[in-house]
């Protein structure tokens, strides 16, 4: 039986939440209601919009377990937040940044661009040591200023031990930056337990939000280390005093929100997060992990398929990658898409990323679609 919040087309099996997720029903209705209100009343209810913006900050605080909503900024996307960090820190020639060789370009390009300032970007092979965390630590030296890593790797589903990394960074006085786009909304997350300095993520994947709106978390001490690279009316301390001369930078993370808020996106994102928070992230993670474990078991039982994702007995994610022994991943992907199984080609194979609402029956049907393909359209 379909989840009432996800009235997807009957011919679709949606297993692509690590890319772009469908909106819950409540999110679609929130957007319609906001559009109707705007159409009939313009900005008459702008104070209500500001309250919704404040509510979204509080929801994101809860999702990340941030100490305060003041530590939360709304940003356009992960890349913008990563660029705030990359171009906000005071780098010195000879400094280095440690990361992995599995990062999505968003968590690679900003750091690589610092080469013109004499900053080295070091990429660890996560399979080169006893653990992926140890592979990162092996590249750290006295000139390492920051360690940046995806909490879950987009092309393999590898989930990092963020508590271990955070503890290491604090012991060595290294800033810790987490790209959490494949974690938030899928698994429980705790910025305080991880001792993270910076965390960022888009809303349009596991959090069911719209594209063009994300979250940036920074501790008070960490955000004071960042020079501002964007300026506008929205990041003033006295935000609605438009004759404010001279003006002061907002003391909280709102300083990174330089211009007019994305009010439509805020209403949508808030509605989506309400579903996750009502369900409970402990329940969401349990169901996501159950679905991914079932996927792995079914792939292992199928002699024609090869599991590319690790078994992840230690820390599990919602991403599963596999390939066919005889059929190319591109051909298999086209067949799956044509037959309503929405997925992606990543990591040298097919990536399935089911969410908490996906049923065992849906996943089993996806394997029936797989089995029906012999490589000939």
DRENTIBA-516703 format. One line per 8 residues: number of its first residue (from 1); their letters; for each residue x, y, z of N, C-alpha, C. Coordinates in steps of 0.001 Angstrom, whole numbers. Example, Ala and Ser with C-alpha at 12.3 -4.5 7.8 and 13.67 -1.06 7.14 Angstrom:
<sites>
1	AS	13190,-5690,7800,12300,-4500,7800,13200,-3300,7800 ~ 12850,-2250,7080,13670,-1060,7140,12900,30,7870
</sites>
This chain:
<sites>
1	XXXXXXXX	841,-1192,0,0,0,0,877,1244,0 ~ 512,2214,-828,1292,3437,-910,1157,4269,365 ~ 2240,4969,687,2199,5925,1793,1316,7102,1371 ~ 413,7553,2221,-506,8632,1820,190,9943,1463 ~ 1408,10140,1935,2133,11369,1616,2876,11298,281 ~ 2856,10135,-357,3597,9986,-1614,2715,9340,-2681 ~ 1774,10117,-3226,859,9598,-4254,1511,9583,-5641 ~ 2634,8892,-5733,3353,8828,-7002,2542,8075,-8047
9	XXXXXXXX	2853,8325,-9302,2166,7637,-10399,2269,6122,-10204 ~ 1215,5429,-10564,1142,3988,-10332,2229,3214,-11072 ~ 2746,3775,-12163,3747,3049,-12947,5171,3410,-12544 ~ 5350,4086,-11381,6677,4475,-10928,7086,3730,-9666 ~ 8355,3321,-9625,8997,2845,-8405,10171,3793,-8177 ~ 10072,4644,-7161,11031,5731,-7005,12159,5320,-6060 ~ 13343,5088,-6638,14517,4647,-5880,15698,5575,-6160 ~ 15423,6881,-6124,16446,7850,-6519,16515,9035,-5563
17	XXXXXXXX	16368,8793,-4270,16365,9876,-3295,17752,10449,-3047 ~ 18794,9750,-3476,20151,10293,-3375,20434,11304,-4476 ~ 19473,11503,-5382,19614,12497,-6458,18618,13626,-6228 ~ 17369,13419,-6636,16295,14405,-6411,15058,13634,-5972 ~ 14525,13989,-4821,13381,13260,-4266,12061,13870,-4714 ~ 11007,13075,-4742,9664,13633,-4964,9212,14388,-3724 ~ 8316,15331,-3914,7760,16062,-2771,6660,15243,-2100 ~ 6570,15330,-793,5391,14785,-118,4142,15571,-513
25	XXXXXXXX	3000,14958,-295,1730,15608,-627,1589,16942,101 ~ 1973,16965,1371,1826,18195,2159,2675,19331,1594 ~ 3787,18988,981,4661,20010,401,4020,20623,-834 ~ 3469,19772,-1687,2765,20280,-2853,1606,21181,-2464 ~ 853,20775,-1428,-282,21584,-977,182,22907,-370 ~ 1315,22888,337,1844,24118,926,2221,25120,-153 ~ 2804,24610,-1249,3185,25482,-2359,1939,26062,-3031 ~ 930,25235,-3231,-316,25713,-3837,-962,26782,-2957
33	XXXXXXXX	-1005,26526,-1648,-1609,27480,-727,-848,28802,-729 ~ 491,28719,-736,1298,29938,-746,1077,30719,-2044 ~ 1021,30003,-3157,804,30665,-4449,-556,31338,-4497 ~ -1567,30652,-3991,-2913,31239,-3961,-2944,32490,-3083 ~ -2303,32402,-1941,-2268,33548,-1043,-1560,34727,-1696 ~ -431,34455,-2333,337,35511,-2976,-453,36128,-4127 ~ -1145,35276,-4867,-1922,35749,-6014,-3045,36680,-5577 ~ -3692,36370,-4468,-4851,37150,-4028,-4504,38292,-3082
41	XXXXXXXX	-3412,38153,-2319,-3129,39135,-1284,-1742,39769,-1371 ~ -909,39331,-2306,439,39882,-2377,1183,39625,-1079 ~ 1815,40659,-534,2629,40492,678,1878,40863,1957 ~ 572,40875,1896,-223,41264,3069,137,40441,4302 ~ 465,39165,4099,755,38262,5214,2261,38010,5363 ~ 3049,39034,5054,4504,38869,5087,5011,38493,6484 ~ 4370,38985,7524,4787,38620,8880,4642,37119,9115 ~ 3618,36522,8511,3456,35066,8602,4601,34369,7874
49	XXXXXXXX	5044,34950,6767,6160,34369,6021,7432,34398,6871 ~ 7626,35489,7599,8802,35580,8470,8732,34534,9586 ~ 7541,34286,10086,7375,33257,11109,7696,31869,10542 ~ 7314,31646,9291,7626,30359,8650,9134,30214,8450 ~ 9789,31316,8113,11251,31298,7970,11909,30938,9304 ~ 11438,31530,10388,11974,31219,11714,11702,29760,12079 ~ 10517,29269,11722,10170,27871,11992,11116,26924,11269 ~ 11468,27246,10018,12380,26390,9267,13752,26339,9930
57	XXXXXXXX	14234,27470,10426,15504,27463,11159,15425,26501,12350 ~ 14302,26542,13060,14129,25682,14237,14034,24207,13837 ~ 13342,23914,12743,13249,22531,12269,14625,21984,11899 ~ 15416,22802,11226,16752,22370,10836,17658,22216,12052 ~ 17472,23075,13031,18207,22912,14289,17937,21539,14892 ~ 16664,21140,14899,16296,19839,15457,16886,18695,14639 ~ 16836,18818,13313,17329,17747,12447,18824,17522,12621 ~ 19579,18606,12850,21029,18510,13007,21456,18362,14463
65	XXXXXXXX	20514,18531,15389,20809,18639,16814,21811,19761,17066 ~ 21578,20899,16457,22410,22075,16678,22070,22695,18026 ~ 23034,23311,18694,22754,23923,19994,21706,25026,19933 ~ 21670,25761,18814,20764,26890,18706,20340,27096,17262 ~ 19139,27639,17078,18696,28007,15734,19566,29126,15164 ~ 20263,29864,16039,21168,30920,15583,22377,30363,14842 ~ 22608,29057,14967,23735,28426,14272,23365,27974,12867 ~ 22117,28223,12456,21591,27740,11183,21402,28899,10211
73	XXXXXXXX	21934,28744,8996,21691,29694,7913,21027,28970,6755 ~ 20141,29666,6073,19524,29140,4864,20342,29615,3664 ~ 20743,28675,2840,21592,28989,1685,20956,28431,419 ~ 21508,28828,-718,20960,28338,-1995,21247,26857,-2189 ~ 22436,26421,-1788,22835,25031,-2025,24112,24706,-1260 ~ 24512,23457,-1316,25723,22991,-649,26954,23722,-1167 ~ 27017,23911,-2466,28183,24542,-3073,28400,25955,-2543 ~ 27314,26701,-2355,27446,28057,-1829,28038,28017,-426
81	XXXXXXXX	27534,27126,420,28032,27037,1791,29499,26605,1824 ~ 29862,25637,1000,31259,25204,941,32163,26342,473 ~ 31666,27142,-451,32439,28284,-928,32580,29348,157 ~ 31559,29513,1004,31677,30430,2142,32880,30052,3011 ~ 33040,28738,3223,34144,28264,4058,35474,28389,3308 ~ 35483,27924,2072,36733,27924,1304,37298,29330,1137 ~ 36425,30305,889,36893,31664,636,36707,32598,1825 ~ 36282,32020,2964,36169,32813,4173,37356,32661,5099
89	XXXXXXXX	38017,31513,5045,39158,31265,5920,40399,32008,5431 ~ 41246,32364,6358,42479,33092,6052,43591,32083,5801 ~ 43741,31684,4559,44727,30671,4200,46120,31276,4084 ~ 47104,30439,4380,48504,30806,4177,49122,29811,3202 ~ 50006,30297,2350,50691,29396,1412,51373,28281,2196 ~ 51154,27049,1753,51700,25891,2449,50678,25155,3298 ~ 49527,25788,3539,48445,25095,4241,47914,23961,3370 ~ 47289,22971,4004,46646,21904,3228,45302,21526,3811
97	XXXXXXXX	44486,20927,2953,43142,20447,3276,43109,18961,2981 ~ 42577,18163,3881,42495,16716,3684,41049,16316,3385 ~ 40897,15480,2367,39592,14964,1989,39788,13573,1390 ~ 38815,13124,587,38919,11811,-37,38881,11935,-1551 ~ 39174,10845,-2223,39117,10825,-3694,37748,10356,-4194 ~ 36740,10345,-3305,35403,9907,-3684,34373,11034,-3597 ~ 34829,12257,-3409,33900,13354,-3152,33143,13784,-4404 ~ 31893,14195,-4210,31133,14852,-5263,31836,16171,-5587
105	XXXXXXXX	31765,16651,-6838,32488,17877,-7201,32227,19074,-6280 ~ 31048,19142,-5685,30754,20262,-4780,31744,20347,-3628 ~ 32205,19188,-3164,33153,19144,-2046,34578,18918,-2530 ~ 34836,19280,-3754,36191,19174,-4309,36620,20463,-4994 ~ 35752,20986,-5863,36139,22148,-6666,36500,23387,-5842 ~ 35717,23741,-4805,36097,24936,-4044,37488,24835,-3429 ~ 37834,23642,-2962,39138,23437,-2317,40260,23408,-3354 ~ 40010,22757,-4480,41020,22726,-5536,41313,24126,-6058
113	XXXXXXXX	40296,24980,-6053,40484,26341,-6575,41431,27170,-5712 ~ 41690,26705,-4484,42589,27431,-3596,44063,27192,-3919 ~ 44328,26366,-4919,45716,26118,-5324,46420,27414,-5716 ~ 45666,28381,-6244,46259,29664,-6633,46765,30440,-5419 ~ 46321,30042,-4233,46784,30681,-3000,47847,29853,-2297 ~ 48299,28802,-2962,49327,27948,-2379,48803,26942,-1389 ~ 47480,26632,-1465,46854,25670,-562,46718,24329,-1277 ~ 47178,23269,-646,47151,21927,-1242,45889,21179,-821
121	XXXXXXXX	45250,20543,-1777,44074,19713,-1511,44489,18255,-1613 ~ 44477,17545,-491,44938,16157,-431,43741,15210,-436 ~ 43775,14228,-1320,42655,13306,-1483,43068,11885,-1098 ~ 42532,11406,-7,42861,10070,480,42102,8999,-282 ~ 42763,7880,-532,42099,6670,-1017,41499,5995,207 ~ 40192,5993,306,39522,5501,1507,39693,3997,1715 ~ 40200,3316,718,40433,1866,829,41890,1534,1122 ~ 42706,2542,1404,44146,2326,1533,44594,1994,2951
129	XXXXXXXX	43694,2061,3940,44063,1788,5329,43073,814,5952 ~ 43282,518,7224,42393,-400,7924,40954,113,7972 ~ 40801,1428,7958,39479,2035,7934,39541,3275,7062 ~ 38396,3723,6515,38415,4948,5709,38840,6164,6517 ~ 38510,6166,7801,38918,7291,8649,40438,7329,8802 ~ 41051,6164,8988,42509,6112,9117,43198,6571,7832 ~ 42555,6312,6693,43118,6765,5420,43174,8298,5373 ~ 42154,8938,5926,42158,10403,6009,43253,10889,6960
137	XXXXXXXX	43324,10265,8127,44265,10718,9155,45716,10596,8675 ~ 45976,9616,7809,47342,9392,7337,47873,10564,6512 ~ 46976,11394,5979,47401,12526,5154,47541,13825,5948 ~ 47213,13781,7219,47255,14976,8055,48683,15241,8524 ~ 49093,16504,8474,50370,16907,9059,50190,18238,9779 ~ 51270,18860,10186,51176,20079,11002,50613,21266,10228 ~ 50569,21193,8888,50028,22291,8089,48585,22038,7636 ~ 47970,20989,8141,46568,20707,7799,45665,21655,8581
145	XXXXXXXX	44901,22459,7858,44011,23429,8492,42586,22916,8603 ~ 42185,22054,7673,40784,21642,7609,40679,20245,7026 ~ 39745,19463,7572,39393,18156,7002,37946,18254,6554 ~ 37694,17942,5283,36336,18022,4740,35965,16693,4103 ~ 34780,16211,4439,34382,14875,3968,32861,14802,3828 ~ 32405,14003,2874,30978,13694,2780,30632,12674,3854 ~ 29550,12909,4538,29141,11988,5599,28839,10605,5043 ~ 28254,10567,3841,28000,9334,3096,28417,9597,1657
153	XXXXXXXX	29203,8704,1097,29714,8912,-259,28633,8629,-1297 ~ 28466,9569,-2222,27349,9526,-3165,27419,8343,-4131 ~ 28633,7897,-4476,28777,6871,-5507,29014,5473,-4947 ~ 29120,5340,-3645,29341,4021,-3056,28425,3739,-1877 ~ 27897,4796,-1254,27083,4607,-58,27893,4438,1205 ~ 29224,4584,1111,30074,4444,2291,29734,5526,3308 ~ 29444,5101,4528,29093,6027,5610,30284,6171,6553 ~ 30704,7408,6765,31895,7670,7564,31555,7701,9055
161	XXXXXXXX	32550,7374,9870,32419,7464,11322,32742,8907,11717 ~ 31715,9739,11766,31916,11168,11970,32351,11497,13396 ~ 31939,10691,14365,32405,10922,15733,33905,10703,15835 ~ 34390,9665,15183,35831,9367,15203,36617,10492,14530 ~ 36119,10958,13393,36820,12021,12663,36785,13321,13465 ~ 35630,13643,14025,35509,14870,14807,36430,14883,16004 ~ 36536,13756,16684,37426,13657,17842,38880,13863,17416 ~ 39260,13257,16298,40626,13414,15781,40917,14872,15454
169	XXXXXXXX	39972,15521,14791,40178,16919,14392,40339,17824,15607 ~ 39520,17597,16629,39634,18434,17827,40979,18206,18525 ~ 41436,16967,18571,42719,16663,19209,43886,17330,18484 ~ 43724,17532,17173,44816,18080,16366,44556,19525,15928 ~ 43546,20162,16512,43222,21561,16221,43017,21792,14725 ~ 42191,20927,14130,41868,20998,12702,40376,21279,12568 ~ 39996,22179,11686,38588,22450,11433,37948,21255,10720 ~ 36715,20945,11097,36018,19777,10567,34782,20231,9801
177	XXXXXXXX	34742,19921,8508,33665,20335,7612,32984,19093,7036 ~ 31652,19046,7108,30905,17866,6653,29907,18252,5571 ~ 30019,17606,4411,28973,17666,3394,27969,16574,3753 ~ 26821,16991,4274,25841,16043,4842,24672,15774,3920 ~ 24825,16034,2628,23677,15964,1721,23107,14559,1592 ~ 23940,13508,1795,23426,12142,1688,23033,11556,3046 ~ 23088,12378,4088,22700,11926,5427,21420,12565,5925 ~ 21346,13895,5837,20202,14592,6418,18904,14166,5742
185	XXXXXXXX	17975,13697,6548,16705,13193,6048,16683,11690,5863 ~ 17871,11067,5880,17950,9613,5708,18359,8909,6991 ~ 19313,9491,7695,19823,8888,8934,19911,9970,10005 ~ 20002,9543,11240,20125,10493,12339,21465,11224,12246 ~ 21458,12478,12689,22645,13318,12534,22777,14189,13774 ~ 24034,14378,14237,24249,15106,15483,25530,15925,15395 ~ 25389,17195,15069,26582,18041,14898,27381,18158,16191 ~ 26705,18060,17333,27426,18180,18599,28249,16926,18890
193	XXXXXXXX	27679,15763,18645,28433,14522,18849,29619,14437,17895 ~ 29465,14999,16695,30537,14947,15701,31568,16050,15907 ~ 31280,16995,16787,32168,18140,17027,32481,18863,15714 ~ 31470,18979,14879,31654,19593,13561,31726,21110,13679 ~ 32579,21714,12878,32655,23171,12797,31692,23700,11737 ~ 31620,22999,10609,30764,23404,9492,30030,22180,8951 ~ 28737,22348,8666,27938,21303,8025,27032,21973,7000 ~ 26898,21343,5846,26031,21910,4801,25342,20805,4020
201	XXXXXXXX	24170,21143,3460,23428,20173,2650,22315,20868,1890 ~ 22035,20393,686,20841,20809,-53,19615,20101,520 ~ 18451,20671,245,17222,20096,757,16527,19125,-170 ~ 16975,19015,-1433,16165,18335,-2440,16397,16827,-2547 ~ 17262,16275,-1697,17473,14824,-1750,16643,14137,-661 ~ 17281,13597,333,16584,12810,1349,15630,13638,2201 ~ 15784,14963,2188,14898,15820,2982,13615,16195,2241 ~ 13441,15744,995,12204,15944,220,11922,17411,-99
209	XXXXXXXX	12915,18281,-10,12672,19701,-223,12823,20104,-1675 ~ 12603,21401,-1959,12758,21908,-3320,14233,22145,-3628 ~ 14585,22138,-4890,15930,22548,-5278,16070,24048,-5054 ~ 17293,24483,-4764,17551,25901,-4587,17470,26394,-3162 ~ 17408,25472,-2182,17385,25865,-774,18064,24779,55 ~ 19021,25203,874,19770,24261,1700,20092,24850,3055 ~ 20905,24124,3820,21236,24514,5184,22749,24621,5345 ~ 23169,25603,6132,24578,25782,6484,24652,25972,7995
217	XXXXXXXX	25334,25035,8652,25553,25116,10097,27000,25504,10358 ~ 27194,26432,11310,28538,26795,11754,28485,27118,13235 ~ 29443,26620,13983,29511,26974,15394,29842,28459,15523 ~ 29513,29072,16660,29859,30488,16843,31348,30763,16648 ~ 32193,29896,17185,33644,30112,17047,34077,29957,15600 ~ 33510,28969,14902,33913,28720,13514,33454,29842,12595 ~ 32243,30330,12790,31775,31378,11878,32537,32683,12057 ~ 33117,32893,13237,33932,34092,13437,35252,34014,12670
225	XXXXXXXX	35629,32814,12258,36860,32648,11477,36651,32984,10001 ~ 35400,33149,9585,35098,33326,8169,34924,34798,7804 ~ 35744,35256,6876,35496,36566,6281,34252,36451,5417 ~ 33401,37464,5453,32205,37442,4628,32566,37724,3181 ~ 31944,36979,2281,32218,37138,849,30990,37620,84 ~ 29853,37738,771,28644,38290,168,28014,39272,1159 ~ 27425,40321,619,26831,41350,1463,25448,41732,949 ~ 24564,42076,1891,23226,42528,1516,22422,42869,2752
233	XXXXXXXX	21215,43378,2531,20401,43896,3618,20017,42856,4662 ~ 19895,41596,4239,19351,40552,5103,20342,40083,6157 ~ 21626,40456,6009,22630,39979,6961,23026,41050,7979 ~ 22220,42118,8076,22458,43142,9090,21924,42699,10450 ~ 22535,43191,11496,22063,42893,12851,20661,43440,13058 ~ 20437,44679,12686,19117,45310,12791,18448,45179,11426 ~ 17952,43988,11169,17642,43570,9792,16572,44415,9118 ~ 15605,44914,9868,14512,45643,9229,14598,47157,9432
241	XXXXXXXX	15749,47615,9883,15996,49050,9965,16739,49458,8693 ~ 16000,49810,7678,16595,50034,6365,17374,51347,6272 ~ 17256,52203,7282,18038,53438,7326,19248,53263,8252 ~ 19594,52025,8512,20631,51659,9471,22009,52097,8972 ~ 22496,53249,9480,23808,53773,9103,24492,54323,10357 ~ 25625,53822,10769,26301,52650,10223,25576,51363,10640 ~ 25956,50253,10059,25283,48986,10334,26284,47970,10867 ~ 25740,46910,11486,26569,45833,12025,26166,44499,11394
249	XXXXXXXX	27132,43630,11279,26874,42278,10775,26069,41502,11817 ~ 25102,40729,11358,24304,39914,12278,25225,38970,13046 ~ 25062,38864,14355,25965,38026,15146,25776,36527,14932 ~ 24606,36116,14456,24320,34695,14279,24647,34247,12854 ~ 24301,33004,12544,24589,32454,11213,23807,33168,10121 ~ 22810,33934,10499,22044,34702,9519,22945,35638,8705 ~ 24140,35911,9192,25081,36757,8454,25396,36194,7067 ~ 25165,34883,6881,25435,34254,5586,24222,34313,4647
257	XXXXXXXX	23127,34883,5123,21926,35056,4302,21885,36510,3841 ~ 22504,36793,2710,22754,38204,2403,21549,38923,1801 ~ 20669,38229,1092,19582,38905,391,18219,38340,718 ~ 17225,38738,-69,15841,38351,189,15683,36838,255 ~ 14912,36362,1222,14738,34920,1386,13886,34303,283 ~ 14102,33028,55,13320,32255,-914,12028,31818,-217 ~ 11049,32718,-168,9855,32456,638,9060,31253,143 ~ 8968,31077,-1153,8257,29906,-1677,8982,28625,-1283
265	XXXXXXXX	10307,28605,-1468,11093,27433,-1093,11031,27162,394 ~ 10997,28214,1203,10924,28056,2656,9628,27352,3061 ~ 8511,27747,2461,7241,27083,2778,7278,25609,2379 ~ 7867,25321,1221,7949,23936,759,8865,23110,1653 ~ 10051,23640,1939,11048,22911,2728,10519,22635,4132 ~ 9880,23619,4720,9329,23447,6062,8270,22343,6094 ~ 7437,22298,5077,6411,21247,5021,7056,19868,4929 ~ 8086,19753,4116,8775,18467,3951,9429,18022,5256
273	XXXXXXXX	10098,18953,5923,10765,18596,7178,9761,18209,8252 ~ 8560,18791,8200,7550,18440,9202,7219,16956,9136 ~ 7234,16386,7937,6963,14949,7796,8067,14124,8444 ~ 9327,14486,8193,10444,13741,8769,10451,13844,10289 ~ 10220,15042,10799,10262,15241,12247,9076,14576,12935 ~ 7908,14574,12296,6744,13873,12862,6986,12361,12882 ~ 7582,11857,11827,7866,10420,11742,8921,10023,12756 ~ 9909,10894,12938,11026,10612,13843,12208,10077,13064
281	XXXXXXXX	13352,10720,13202,14501,10289,12412,15016,8923,12828 ~ 14730,8484,14049,15095,7123,14430,14296,6111,13624 ~ 13008,6396,13428,12152,5515,12624,12556,5585,11157 ~ 12796,6795,10663,13202,6960,9265,14479,6184,8982 ~ 15491,6356,9827,16761,5648,9603,16572,4140,9635 ~ 15795,3653,10589,15567,2213,10690,14966,1655,9399 ~ 13982,2348,8846,13322,1878,7629,14223,2027,6405 ~ 14983,3115,6341,15927,3298,5234,16961,2174,5240
289	XXXXXXXX	17504,1872,6397,18521,819,6513,17914,-548,6212 ~ 16685,-790,6654,16018,-2063,6333,15884,-2232,4821 ~ 15496,-1167,4139,15331,-1246,2688,16664,-1470,1988 ~ 17699,-775,2417,18994,-953,1761,19585,-2333,2070 ~ 19353,-2836,3279,19832,-4186,3618,19120,-5240,2783 ~ 17823,-5059,2586,17060,-5978,1734,17601,-5957,305 ~ 17905,-4765,-179,18492,-4645,-1517,19791,-5430,-1621 ~ 20663,-5254,-653,21948,-5950,-673,21765,-7470,-651
297	XXXXXXXX	20842,-7920,178,20593,-9366,263,20092,-9911,-1071 ~ 19182,-9188,-1728,18630,-9650,-2999,19699,-9629,-4103 ~ 20576,-8646,-4065,21663,-8588,-5047,22625,-9760,-4829 ~ 22945,-10035,-3577,23843,-11150,-3265,23268,-12482,-3741 ~ 21947,-12633,-3692,21307,-13895,-4085,21196,-14052,-5600 ~ 21371,-12951,-6324,21210,-12976,-7782,22571,-13193,-8453 ~ 22738,-14311,-9108,24027,-14655,-9709,24425,-13725,-10846 ~ 23452,-12982,-11386,23752,-12084,-12497,24200,-10694,-12038
305	XXXXXXXX	24078,-10424,-10747,24380,-9088,-10236,25601,-9111,-9324 ~ 26327,-7997,-9317,27508,-7840,-8474,27299,-6615,-7582 ~ 27360,-6800,-6287,27217,-5693,-5351,28513,-4891,-5328 ~ 28426,-3617,-5631,29594,-2734,-5612,29721,-1995,-4287 ~ 28608,-1756,-3616,28657,-1150,-2286,29130,-2189,-1280 ~ 29854,-1736,-272,30281,-2650,775,29089,-3103,1606 ~ 29290,-4134,2393,28209,-4630,3250,27852,-3635,4349 ~ 28816,-2794,4737,28561,-1718,5702,27936,-2236,6993
313	XXXXXXXX	28569,-3258,7563,28070,-3793,8819,28238,-2789,9957 ~ 29222,-1891,9803,29541,-947,10858,28569,234,10873 ~ 28471,915,9763,27589,2075,9611,26869,1941,8276 ~ 25557,1957,8298,24801,1686,7085,24146,2951,6552 ~ 23989,2993,5229,23358,4135,4566,22216,3635,3699 ~ 21582,4564,2995,20473,4213,2123,20863,4012,675 ~ 22160,4055,376,22644,3968,-1004,23197,2576,-1280 ~ 22731,1966,-2366,23209,648,-2789,23561,715,-4274
321	XXXXXXXX	24775,292,-4604,25262,338,-5989,25632,-1077,-6428 ~ 25216,-1431,-7649,25487,-2777,-8168,25607,-2712,-9688 ~ 26091,-3797,-10275,26135,-3889,-11733,25769,-5298,-12174 ~ 25471,-5431,-13453,25136,-6726,-14047,26417,-7338,-14615 ~ 26521,-8648,-14540,27729,-9318,-15033,27867,-9246,-16550 ~ 26744,-9159,-17266,26800,-9243,-18722,26285,-7984,-19416 ~ 25420,-7252,-18790,24764,-6099,-19415,25383,-4807,-18886 ~ 25649,-3866,-19763,26249,-2597,-19339,25287,-1827,-18440
329	XXXXXXXX	25863,-1044,-17550,25038,-266,-16629,24207,772,-17372 ~ 24744,1340,-18436,23988,2329,-19204,22751,1699,-19841 ~ 22923,511,-20402,21788,-178,-21026,20760,-581,-19976 ~ 21249,-1063,-18843,20343,-1476,-17773,19587,-271,-17207 ~ 20279,847,-17075,19646,2072,-16583,18512,2510,-17510 ~ 18755,2494,-18810,17724,2894,-19766,16503,1981,-19663 ~ 16753,694,-19490,15651,-265,-19341,14851,14,-18074 ~ 15547,254,-16971,14867,528,-15703,14032,1805,-15785
337	XXXXXXXX	14622,2866,-16330,13898,4127,-16452,12666,3972,-17348 ~ 12849,3257,-18465,11754,3046,-19405,10591,2318,-18749 ~ 10913,1463,-17785,9890,665,-17123,9517,1200,-15740 ~ 9827,2482,-15505,9322,3156,-14324,10107,2991,-13050 ~ 11311,2397,-13131,12166,2287,-11951,13143,3457,-11986 ~ 12904,4451,-11155,13692,5675,-11181,14929,5486,-10309 ~ 16098,5600,-10944,17359,5335,-10262,18442,6190,-10906 ~ 19708,5817,-10750,20804,6612,-11312,21970,5697,-11662
345	XXXXXXXX	22840,6188,-12530,24116,5524,-12824,25190,6250,-12027 ~ 25790,5562,-11081,26838,6135,-10252,27816,5039,-9841 ~ 29048,5433,-9610,30027,4508,-9053,30271,3276,-9884 ~ 30137,3399,-11203,30378,2257,-12070,29227,1274,-12153 ~ 28078,1652,-11649,26937,733,-11688,25616,1468,-11543 ~ 24598,721,-11173,23265,1270,-10930,23144,1608,-9450 ~ 22682,2824,-9157,22488,3219,-7767,21004,3248,-7435 ~ 20611,2427,-6460,19275,2473,-5883,19390,3188,-4533
353	XXXXXXXX	18442,4094,-4264,18445,4797,-2972,17007,4954,-2474 ~ 16441,3884,-1916,15069,3935,-1405,14977,4719,-100 ~ 13801,5301,131,13573,6053,1371,12697,5225,2313 ~ 12284,5864,3409,11557,5139,4450,10185,4673,3982 ~ 9575,5380,3032,8206,5066,2623,8151,3983,1552 ~ 9279,3657,928,9283,2605,-92,8950,1259,543 ~ 8137,479,-152,7712,-809,390,8577,-1939,-145 ~ 8554,-3049,583,9273,-4251,148,8735,-4729,-1200
361	XXXXXXXX	7436,-4571,-1400,6811,-4991,-2651,7344,-4178,-3835 ~ 7531,-2879,-3630,8076,-2031,-4688,9490,-2472,-5064 ~ 10297,-2715,-4062,11684,-3101,-4326,11727,-4454,-5029 ~ 10871,-5370,-4601,10801,-6679,-5262,10391,-6519,-6722 ~ 9461,-5597,-6989,9031,-5346,-8366,10191,-4787,-9205 ~ 11039,-3967,-8592,12203,-3442,-9304,13120,-4579,-9746 ~ 13256,-5599,-8906,14081,-6749,-9278,13417,-7577,-10375 ~ 12102,-7591,-10398,11401,-8266,-11507,11675,-7553,-12825
369	XXXXXXXX	11688,-6225,-12790,12012,-5451,-13984,13443,-5742,-14424 ~ 14352,-5826,-13461,15744,-6166,-13765,15833,-7534,-14453 ~ 15147,-8508,-13885,15227,-9879,-14374,14639,-10025,-15773 ~ 13725,-9127,-16136,13048,-9241,-17421,13897,-8714,-18578 ~ 15045,-8128,-18280,15882,-7524,-19319,17008,-8457,-19721 ~ 17129,-8691,-21014,18216,-9556,-21489,19259,-8799,-22290 ~ 19198,-7486,-22196,20185,-6668,-22900,19745,-6230,-24277 ~ 18541,-6632,-24702,18050,-6271,-26017,16747,-5485,-25842
377	X	16705,-4249,-26385,15492,-3445,-26281,14416,-3945,-27253
</sites>
